[in-house]
Amino acid sequence: MKQLTKREKVQKLAIEKGSCLCSSPSFPFKCPCNVFRKTYKCHCAGDDTGMTQEEWAEDNLSIK
């Protein structure tokens, strides 16, 4: 069992916790709404927390 990269951990947990599809081709898996901005913004995001993918992951998924 190979060690997951941080991105893979984010992807796995985002899919489990996610509720909408992201609009970025580089982040094409489910993530919770209203957390990613710019290229990581979700289709159904209403407000913008201004967090990056990594910041959200560290705050919400305990991934360092």
HELIX and SHEET records of a PDB file:
HELIX    1   1 LYS A    6  LYS A   17  1                                  12    
HELIX    2   2 LYS A   38  TYR A   40  5                                   3    
HELIX    3   3 GLN A   53  ASN A   60  1                                   8    
SHEET    1   A 2 CYS A  20  LEU A  21  0                                        
SHEET    2   A 2 LYS A  30  CYS A  31 -1                                        
END                                                                             
